[in-house]
């Protein structure tokens, strides 16, 4: 009888998020995944020291890596050097690698909020009264600020470390949650002023195609991804963020059948990655 895969599940159970208890999601997921794997849970600061004894290292709600950037960089370097099976794989092209992908997708003409990182490129952005400026390596709105159009040229662009986008007067935000290339569910915030209050959303065929385009662009062989978008005033969906490192899943907001389907898909995906 072959042994069960050994999984190191990485989470910061003490991480405090606005209006959410991330730890509850990981407590639920680990309790269900134990039926498929021999599983241990550790803090992200301990992952590098422990990962050699496991078949897969599953990175989940570990918080923004800005809070422990040096330790995360060391974990990533060691995992790549040792050929460690990290889930999601460390080859992600989206938030896992910073916000450069927003510039790449803008340049390629994808439906994304237009983004530049140089003062010389500001004329490429649509005209707006207010713009959003944020660090290229930011997360969870850290460092984000709203800037009047007249002040754009004076921003400290440095070596492309700052991103600028027009502030979009969107109808609502919507997120699509994938395991591998399978869309599991979608949630949206009908009130733009209360973006953390999410409700189930029934995507149209066009919505599904939109979200899947970015998952396919990212070319991850396995993993969990969240495609965050906004509905522009003209009805078009625009990409806000493609989260491929440790996306929060809001599993408490979907019904039991959807949660069970997600757990089953995740277990199958992790097993396939081993």
N, C-alpha and C positions, 0 to 999 in steps of 0.2 A: 504494500500500500504506500503510495507516494505521500510525502509530507505536505502539509498545507503551506502556502506561501506565508512568509513572515513580513509584516508590514509595520513600518515606523510611521506613525501618524503625527504630523507636526502641527501644533496649535498653541497659541497663547491664551489659555483659559481665563486669564485675568485682564485681557485687553478690554478697555472700555470704549465703546462706540456710542455715538449720539443716538439715544432712543432705542438701542438694540442690545441684546445679550448674545454676542457671537458664540460664547461658550456653550449655550444651550444647543446650538446647531451641531457642534462637534461632539457633545455628549450623546446626542441622538444618533448621529452617523456612526460613531465608534461602537455604540451598543449594538447596532444592526450589522455592521461589517464584521464583528467578531465571529459571526456564524460562518463566515467564508474564509477568514484569515486568522493566523496567530498574530495578534495586534498589540503594539505598545504605543503609548502616547508620550510625547516629549515637547518641551518648550523649544522654540526656534534657536535659541542660543546653545542648546545641547545637541542639535541635530548632527553637526559635523563629527562630534566625538562618538556618536552612537550608531551612525548609519551603516557601518561596515557589516553589521550582523544581520542585515535585513535584505529581502529580495526587492523591496520597493520602499521608497520614502515618499509618502503622500503629504504634500504641503497644502494645508487648508487655511483656517482663519488665524494666520500668524501675525496679523497686523501689518501696517505699512513698513516696508524695510528701511525707510528713512530713519526709523527709530533705532535701528541696529545695523546700519549699512556696512560697517567694517566686518561684522560677524557674518552677515549674509554673503558678502563678496567672498569671504574665506570658505564658507560652505559651498558656494557655487563653484569656485575654483577647484576645491578638493573633489567634489562630486564629478565634475567633468574629467579631471585627471584620472580618477579611479574607475570611470565608467559606471558610476552608481545610477541605478534606475530610479530617477526622480519623476514624480507624477504631480503636476504636469511636467513633461519633458522640458529641459532647460533651453530648448531651441526655439521657444516662442518668439515671435517677431513683434508682439504688441506691448502691453504695459510691462511685461516681464523685462523688456529691454529699454524701458523709458518711453517717452512720448514721441520719438522720432517717427513712428509709424503714422502719426497724424499729418506730418509734413509729406511723407511718402505717398499716402493715400490722396492728399490734396493735389499733389503734383500729377498723380496718375488719373485724376478726374473722377474718383469715386465719390459717392454721396456722403460726404463727411463735412462737418463744420469747417469752413476754410481756415487754414492755419499757416502762419509764417513765424520765422524766428530771427528775422533781421529787419532793421529799420529800412533798409533799401528795398525790401519786398512789401512794405505796407500798402503800396498802391495796388497789390494783387487782391487785397481783401475788399469785400463789398462795403459800401459806405454805411456807417451806423453812427448813432449818437454816442454809444458806449461800447467799449471793447473789454474782453476778458484777457488778463495777463496771468500766466501761471508758470512755475518752473518746469523744465522739461522732465526732471526726475521727480516731480511731485506726486502726491497720492492723497486721497481723502480730502481734497480741497485745501491741502496745506499750501500756504503761500499764494492762494488765488486772490485776485483783486479786480475790481471793476475800474476802468480807466476812461475818462472822457476822451473823445477823439482828439481834442486839442493837445492832450498830454502824451500822445503815443510816441512821438519822436524823442521825447526826453527819457524814456524808459531805459534801464540798464541792460541792454541786450547782451553785452559781453561776447563770449564765444559761442553764441547760439544756445545759451542755457535757458532762455526765456521764450515762451510761446505766446502768441497773440492771436485772438480770434474775435470776430464780431459777436456781440451779445445778441443771441437769437431770441426773439419774442415767441417762444414755442407754445403750442397748445398743451402738450403734456410730454412727459418722459416715459419711456417704455424699455423694459429689459427682457432679453431673450436668453434662456438658460439651456446650455447644450452639454451633453456628455458625448464625447467624440463628435460625430457629425449629426447626432440626433437631437432635435429640439424637444426638450422635455416639458417646458411650460413657459409662460410669459407673464410678467407683472407690470403694472403701470401706476403712475402717480397722476391721477386726474386733475389735481390742484397743483399748479407749478409752485405755489407758495408753501406747499407742504409736501416736499418731494420725498420724504421718508415714509409717507403714508401710502403704502402700495396695495393694490387690489389685483385680483386675477384678470388677465387680459386674453381675449380670444384673437389670435393673430389671423390676418387674412393670408391668402396664398402669396400675395405680393410682399407682405411683411415677412413671411417665412423665407422667401427668396432673398430679400434684402439682408436678413440676418445671416443666412447660410453663406452668402457671398464672402463675408468677412471671416467666418470660420474656415472656409476653404482657402482663403488668402493666407491665413496663418500657418497652414500646412502642418499642424501638430498631429502626430500619428494617434495619440490618445490624449484624453484630458477633459477637464471641465472648463468651459468658457462662458462668459457673460457678455453679451453684446448690448451695450447701452446706447439708446438712440433718443432723439426728440422729434416730435411731429411739428414741422415748420408751419408757418401761417398758410402756405400754399398747399398743405397736405402732404408734402414730401417728407419721408423719413431721412434724417441725417445722423450719421454716427457721432456719438459723443465720446465713447470710450470702448475699447476692446480689452476686457480684463481676462488675462490668461495666466496670472500668477496664483492668486488666492481669492477668487471672487466670493463674496458673501452671497449666500443662495436664497435667503428668506424662505426657507422650507416651512417655517411655521405658518406661512400665509397661504399655503396650498392645501388641498384636501388630502386625506390619508392615502387614497389610491395613487395620487400623483407622487406623494412622498415615497411610497413603496416602490413605484416604478423607477423613481430616481435612484434609490438605493440599489435596486437590482441592476440598473444600467451601470452605475458607478462600480459596483463589485465586479461585473463582467469586464469593464474597461480596465480596471486595475489588474485583474487576473490576466487579461490579454497582454498587458504591458510587461509582465514578468517573463 
